[in-house]
Amino acid sequence: MKQIDVRGLACPQPVIDTQQALNESPEGVDILVDSVTAKNNIERFVKLSGYQVDGEETADGALLLRVRR
């Protein structure tokens, strides 16, 4: 599964990177985020695009979003 790291990026870049990753890997991607705003925007985008998303906190305090069809 493709994984992207959007930590430290200002919106809308995390959503743009997510869209590009899903174009390359339409079955799903894992996304590392570090801001609530990026998390919320990515979740909104992927749900509107027909994906399911769940998340878990990583050991370093980031959030790993798992986006799947």
MARZA-187684 format. One record per atom (N, C-alpha, C, O): residue in three letters; x, y, z. Coordinates in steps of 0.05 Angstrom, whole numbers, plus 32768, in hexadecimal, padded with zeros to 4 digits. Layout:
! MARZA-187684
AlaXYZ ...
! end
This chain:
! MARZA-187684
Met80117FE98000 Met800080008000 Met801280198000 Met8025801A800F Lys800B802C7FF0 Lys801A80457FEE Lys801680558008 Lys800080568013 Gln802C80628011 Gln802A80738029 Gln8036808E8021 Gln804B80908015 Ile802880A3802A Ile803280BE8026 Ile803480CC8041 Ile802680C58054 Asp804580E08043 Asp804A80EF805B Asp8044810C8055 Asp805381198047 Val802E81168061 Val80278132805C Val802B81438076 Val802081598078 Arg803A81398088 Arg803F814780A1 Arg804E8161809A Arg80618162808A Gly8045817780A7 Gly8052819180A3 Gly804981A0808B Gly805281B78087 Leu80388195807B Leu802F81A38063 Leu801681B38069 Leu800481AA8078 Ala801481CB805D Ala7FFD81DC8061 Ala7FE781D5804D Ala7FED81CD8036 Cys7FCE81D78055 Cys7FB881D28043 Cys7FB881E6802D Cys7FBE81FE8031 Pro7FB181DD8015 Pro7FA481C4800D Pro7FB781AE8005 Pro7FAE819A7FFA Gln7FD181B28009 Gln7FE5819E7FFE Gln7FE081828007 Gln7FE3816F7FF7 Pro7FD9817D8021 Pro7FD481618029 Pro7FBD81538018 Pro7FBF813C8012 Val7FA881638012 Val7F9281588002 Val7F9B81537FE5 Val7F95813F7FD9 Ile7FAB81657FDA Ile7FB581627FBF Ile7FC7814A7FBE Ile7FC5813A7FAB Asp7FD981467FD1 Asp7FEB812F7FD2 Asp7FDB81157FD4 Asp7FE181017FC8 Thr7FC581167FE5 Thr7FB480FE7FE8 Thr7FA780F77FCD Thr7FA580E07FC6 Gln7F9D810B7FBF Gln7F9081077FA6 Gln7FA380FA7F92 Gln7F9C80E77F84 Gln7FBB81057F91 Gln7FD080FA7F7E Gln7FD780DD7F86 Gln7FDA80CC7F74 Ala7FD980D77FA0 Ala7FE080BC7FA9 Ala7FC980A97FA1 Ala7FCF80927F99 Leu7FB080B17FA4 Leu7F9A80A07F9E Leu7F98809C7F7F Leu7F8F80877F77 Asn7FA080AF7F70 Asn7FA180AC7F53 Asn7FB580967F4B Asn7FB180877F39 Glu7FCC80957F5A Glu7FE080817F55 Glu7FDA80667F61 Glu7FE380527F58 Ser7FCB80667F77 Ser7FC5804E7F86 Ser7FA8804E7F8E Ser7FA180527FA6 Pro7F96804A7F7B Pro7F79804D7F80 Pro7F6D80397F94 Pro7F57803E7F9E Glu7F7B80247F9B Glu7F7180127FAF Glu7F73801D7FCB Glu7F6580147FDD Gly7F8480317FCF Gly7F86803E7FE9 Gly7FA380477FEF Gly7FB6803E7FE2 Val7FA580588004 Val7FBF8062800C Val7FBF8065802B Val7FAA80678037 Asp7FD780668036 Asp7FDB806D8052 Asp7FE780898053 Asp7FF9808F8043 Ile7FDC809A8064 Ile7FE580B68065 Ile7FED80BD8081 Ile7FDD80BA8094 Leu800580C88084 Leu800E80D2809E Leu800780F0809F Leu801080FF808E Val7FF880F980B3 Val7FF1811580B7 Val7FF8811D80D4 Val7FFB810D80E6 Asp7FFC813780D7 Asp8002814180F2 Asp7FF1815980FA Asp7FF68165810F Ser7FDC815F80EB Ser7FCB817580F3 Ser7FAE816C80F0 Ser7FA6815D80DE Val7F9E81778102 Val7F8181708102 Val7F74817B80E8 Val7F62816E80DD Thr7F7C819280DF Thr7F71819E80C7 Thr7F76818C80AF Thr7F648187809F Ala7F8F818380AC Ala7F9581728095 Ala7F8681588097 Ala7F7B814E8083 Lys7F84814C80AF Lys7F75813480B3 Lys7F58813780AB Lys7F4D8127809C Asn7F4B814C80B4 Asn7F2F815180AE Asn7F2B81568090 Asn7F18814B8084 Asn7F3C81658083 Asn7F3A816A8066 Asn7F3E81518056 Asn7F30814C8042 Ile7F528141805D Ile7F578128804F Ile7F3F81158052 Ile7F368109803F Glu7F358112806B Glu7F1E81008070 Glu7F068109805F Glu7EF980F88053 Arg7F018123805E Arg7EEA812D804F Arg7EEE81278031 Arg7EDB811D8024 Phe7F06812C8027 Phe7F0B8126800A Phe7F0881098003 Phe7EFB81027FF0 Val7F1480F78013 Val7F1480DB800C Val7EF880CF800F Val7EF080BE7FFF Lys7EE880D88022 Lys7ECD80CE8025 Lys7EBC80D7800E Lys7EAB80C78004 Leu7EBF80F08005 Leu7EB080F97FED Leu7EB980EB7FD4 Leu7EAA80EA7FC0 Ser7ED180DF7FD4 Ser7EDC80D17FBD Ser7ED580B37FBE Ser7EDE80A47FAD Gly7EC680AB7FD3 Gly7EBD808F7FD4 Gly7ECF807C7FE4 Gly7ECC80647FE1 Tyr7EE180877FF4 Tyr7EF380778004 Tyr7EEA80768021 Tyr7EDB8087802A Gln7EF48062802F Gln7EF18061804C Gln7F0B80688058 Gln7F208063804D Val7F0A80748070 Val7F23807C807D Val7F218076809B Val7F0D807A80A8 Asp7F37806B80A6 Asp7F3A806980C3 Asp7F56807280CA Asp7F68807380B9 Gly7F5A807880E3 Gly7F73808380EC Gly7F7C80778106 Gly7F6D806D8116 Glu7F968079810A Glu7FA280728124 Glu7FBA80838129 Glu7FC8808B8117 Glu7FBF80898142 Glu7FD58099814A Glu7FEF80898149 Glu7FEF80728151 Thr80048095813E Thr801E8087813D Thr802E808D8156 Thr8026809E8167 Ala8044807F815A Ala805480828172 Ala805F809E8175 Ala806480A8818B Asp806380AC815E Asp806F80C78160 Asp805980DD8161 Asp806080F5815F Gly804080D58165 Gly802A80E98169 Gly801D80F2814F Gly800A81018150 Ala802680E88138 Ala801880EE811F Ala7FFF80DC811D Ala7FFA80CB812E Leu7FF080E08108 Leu7FD980CF8103 Leu7FDC80C180E8 Leu7FE380CE80D4 Leu7FD880A780E8 Leu7FD9809780CF Leu7FBD809280C6 Leu7FAD808480D3 Leu7FB6809E80AF Leu7F9B809A80A3 Leu7F9D8084808F Leu7FAF8084807D Arg7F8C80708091 Arg7F8B805A807E Arg7F72805E806C Arg7F5B805D8075 Val7F7780638053 Val7F628069803F Val7F5F8051802D Val7F7280488021 Arg7F478046802C Arg7F42802E801D Arg7F278030800E Arg7F1580408016 Arg7F2480227FF8 Arg7F0B80207FE9 Arg7EF780127FF9 Arg7EE0800E7FF1 
! end
